[in-house]
Amino acid sequence: MKKRTIIVAAAVLLVLGGSILWAADHIDAPAVTGQTTDITDFYAFQGATTSNLVFVANTQGLLSPSATGAAKFDANTLIEINIDNNGDNVEDLVIQAIYDGTNMKFYGPVAPSAPGTKSKLEGAVTAQVAVTPYTTGSPVTATGANGMTVFAGPRDDPFFFDLNQFKKIIAGTATGFNNPGTDAFAGTNVMSVVVELPKTLLNPPASGKINAWLETKKKI
């Protein structure tokens, strides 16, 4: 089934033995603001088990606590993590996540049938997990046969940004950020998908560097 790209988060260059990297985009794309395709953040970092890598894909940002309980993943929205492991800025592998109305199902990592802005679900399901409810005290996780551990559900927005001070800097009424600043996203939530998997599943090159980026794609 073909899908159409709605928005792509900025890519990150990741050294597999290194620290956390992220790309963020809150309400900067008017065409998808308030929709299930709206990407807020993409994080990639080494897991607590150093042979693992963690990807975090956050969507539907700025959810208030009162709105979060009713927020849902969309069965017509594909969340796709792209991995380029040879430095040509074309995805060699994808990890796909899509909601079936009950569970979040994951595919890959697997080579896509064709790179670019259109996708189809690739291969068989490699892991699936029930969506953690907003009110739960413990996250629901599941591990697939390939050693990939997954999570899906609402979470507090982890991105910290002093938006008001940023606006003052842009307007020329301030010269820099305060320390500490004021988190403009405090008290807001996102719908989060998390994948932890062995680095070996990504076919990393000898340099240990990969490019990774996040897309959401809408069924047409």
C-alpha positions as CSV (number, residue, x, y, z in Angstrom):
1,M,0.0,0.0,0.0
2,K,1.5,3.3,-1.1
3,K,1.9,6.2,1.4
4,R,2.7,9.8,0.8
5,T,5.3,11.7,2.9
6,I,3.7,14.5,5.0
7,I,6.7,15.8,6.9
8,V,10.3,14.8,7.5
9,A,12.3,15.7,10.6
10,A,15.9,16.8,10.3
11,A,18.4,14.0,9.9
12,V,21.1,13.2,12.4
13,L,24.6,11.9,11.9
14,L,25.1,9.3,14.6
15,V,28.4,7.8,15.8
16,L,27.3,4.4,17.2
17,G,29.6,4.7,20.2
18,G,28.7,8.3,20.9
19,S,26.2,10.4,22.8
20,I,22.6,11.4,22.2
21,L,21.7,13.4,19.1
22,W,18.3,14.9,18.3
23,A,16.3,16.8,15.8
24,A,13.3,18.9,16.8
25,D,10.4,20.6,15.1
26,H,7.4,21.9,17.0
27,I,4.4,23.4,15.1
28,D,6.7,24.7,12.3
29,A,4.8,22.9,9.5
30,P,1.3,24.5,9.2
31,A,0.0,21.8,6.8
32,V,0.3,19.2,9.5
33,T,-0.1,21.1,12.8
34,G,-2.5,19.3,15.0
35,Q,-2.5,16.2,12.9
36,T,-1.2,12.7,13.7
37,T,1.6,13.2,11.1
38,D,3.1,16.2,13.0
39,I,6.6,15.3,14.1
40,T,8.0,17.0,17.1
41,D,11.3,15.3,17.9
42,F,13.6,12.5,16.8
43,Y,16.3,11.2,19.2
44,A,19.0,8.6,18.7
45,F,21.4,7.4,21.4
46,Q,23.3,4.4,22.7
47,G,21.3,2.2,25.0
48,A,22.1,1.2,28.6
49,T,23.4,-1.9,27.0
50,T,26.2,-0.4,24.9
51,S,25.7,-2.9,22.0
52,N,22.2,-1.4,21.5
53,L,20.9,1.7,19.8
54,V,17.7,3.6,20.8
55,F,15.5,5.6,18.4
56,V,12.7,7.8,19.8
57,A,10.1,9.2,17.4
58,N,7.7,11.7,18.9
59,T,4.6,13.1,17.2
60,Q,1.5,15.2,18.0
61,G,3.2,17.7,20.2
62,L,1.9,20.3,22.6
63,L,-0.8,18.0,24.0
64,S,-2.2,19.3,27.2
65,P,-2.9,16.8,30.0
66,S,-6.6,17.2,29.4
67,A,-6.1,16.4,25.6
68,T,-3.7,13.6,26.0
69,G,-6.2,11.0,27.3
70,A,-8.1,11.2,24.0
71,A,-5.0,11.4,21.8
72,K,-4.5,8.3,19.6
73,F,-2.1,7.0,17.0
74,D,-3.6,6.9,13.5
75,A,-4.0,3.6,11.6
76,N,-3.5,5.6,8.4
77,T,-0.2,7.2,9.5
78,L,3.1,5.3,9.0
79,I,6.0,6.3,11.3
80,E,9.2,5.4,9.5
81,I,12.8,5.6,10.7
82,N,15.3,5.8,7.9
83,I,18.9,4.6,8.2
84,D,21.7,5.4,5.7
85,N,24.8,3.4,6.5
86,N,27.0,4.2,3.5
87,G,26.9,8.0,3.6
88,D,25.0,8.7,0.4
89,N,21.9,10.2,2.1
90,V,19.6,7.5,0.8
91,E,17.9,5.1,3.1
92,D,19.4,1.6,3.1
93,L,17.2,0.3,5.9
94,V,13.8,1.4,7.4
95,I,12.1,0.6,10.7
96,Q,8.4,1.1,10.2
97,A,5.7,1.5,12.9
98,I,1.9,1.5,12.3
99,Y,-1.1,1.3,14.6
100,D,-3.7,-1.4,13.8
101,G,-6.3,-0.1,16.2
102,T,-5.1,-2.2,19.1
103,N,-1.3,-2.6,18.8
104,M,1.6,-0.7,17.3
105,K,3.2,-3.1,14.8
106,F,6.8,-2.8,13.8
107,Y,8.6,-3.9,10.6
108,G,12.3,-4.1,10.0
109,P,15.0,-3.1,10.0
110,V,14.7,-4.0,6.4
111,A,15.9,-2.7,3.0
112,P,13.0,-0.7,1.4
113,S,11.6,-1.8,-1.9
114,A,12.4,1.6,-3.2
115,P,13.8,4.7,-1.5
116,G,12.1,8.1,-1.5
117,T,8.8,9.7,-0.5
118,K,6.6,6.7,-1.0
119,S,6.6,3.5,1.1
120,K,4.9,0.2,1.6
121,L,5.0,-2.0,4.7
122,E,8.1,-4.1,4.2
123,G,8.2,-7.8,5.1
124,A,6.8,-9.4,8.2
125,V,6.0,-7.9,11.6
126,T,9.1,-8.1,13.7
127,A,7.6,-6.8,17.0
128,Q,4.3,-5.4,18.3
129,V,3.2,-3.8,21.5
130,A,0.0,-2.6,23.1
131,V,-0.2,1.2,23.4
132,T,0.5,2.3,26.9
133,P,-2.5,4.3,28.2
134,Y,-2.0,7.8,29.4
135,T,-3.0,6.9,33.0
136,T,-0.7,3.9,33.4
137,G,2.0,3.8,36.0
138,S,4.2,1.4,34.1
139,P,5.2,1.5,30.4
140,V,4.2,-1.5,28.3
141,T,7.1,-2.9,26.3
142,A,7.6,-5.9,24.1
143,T,10.6,-7.6,22.5
144,G,10.6,-9.1,19.1
145,A,12.4,-12.2,17.9
146,N,15.2,-10.1,16.5
147,G,16.0,-8.6,19.9
148,M,14.3,-5.3,19.2
149,T,12.4,-3.9,22.2
150,V,9.5,-1.5,21.4
151,F,7.2,1.0,23.2
152,A,4.3,3.2,22.0
153,G,2.2,5.7,24.0
154,P,1.9,9.2,25.4
155,R,4.9,10.7,27.2
156,D,5.9,14.0,28.7
157,D,7.6,16.1,26.0
158,P,11.4,15.8,26.8
159,F,12.5,18.7,24.6
160,F,13.5,21.8,26.5
161,F,13.4,25.2,24.8
162,D,12.9,28.7,26.1
163,L,10.7,29.9,23.3
164,N,9.9,33.3,24.8
165,Q,13.6,34.2,25.3
166,F,14.3,32.9,21.8
167,K,11.7,35.4,20.4
168,K,13.3,38.2,22.3
169,I,16.7,37.3,20.9
170,I,15.3,37.3,17.3
171,A,13.6,40.6,18.0
172,G,16.8,42.2,19.3
173,T,15.6,42.8,22.8
174,A,17.8,40.2,24.4
175,T,21.4,39.1,23.6
176,G,21.3,35.5,24.9
177,F,19.5,32.8,26.8
178,N,19.1,32.8,30.5
179,N,20.6,30.1,32.8
180,P,18.4,28.4,33.7
181,G,15.8,29.2,31.1
182,T,12.0,28.6,31.1
183,D,10.8,25.5,29.4
184,A,8.1,26.4,26.9
185,F,7.1,22.8,26.6
186,A,6.7,22.0,30.3
187,G,3.5,20.3,31.1
188,T,2.8,19.2,27.5
189,N,2.9,15.7,26.1
190,V,3.7,13.8,22.9
191,M,2.8,10.5,21.3
192,S,6.0,8.5,21.4
193,V,7.3,5.5,19.6
194,V,10.6,4.0,21.0
195,V,12.7,1.3,19.4
196,E,15.8,-0.3,21.0
197,L,17.7,-2.8,19.0
198,P,21.2,-4.4,18.6
199,K,23.5,-2.1,16.5
200,T,24.4,-5.1,14.4
201,L,20.9,-5.1,12.8
202,L,21.8,-1.8,11.2
203,N,24.8,-3.2,9.2
204,P,27.0,-0.3,10.5
205,P,30.1,0.6,8.4
206,A,33.6,0.3,9.8
207,S,33.5,4.0,10.6
208,G,30.6,3.4,13.1
209,K,28.7,6.4,11.6
210,I,25.2,6.3,10.2
211,N,22.7,8.9,9.1
212,A,19.1,8.6,10.4
213,W,16.0,10.6,9.9
214,L,12.3,10.3,10.7
215,E,9.3,10.5,8.3
216,T,5.5,10.2,8.8
217,K,3.6,9.1,5.7
218,K,-0.2,9.2,5.2
219,K,-2.2,6.6,3.3
220,I,-3.6,7.8,0.0
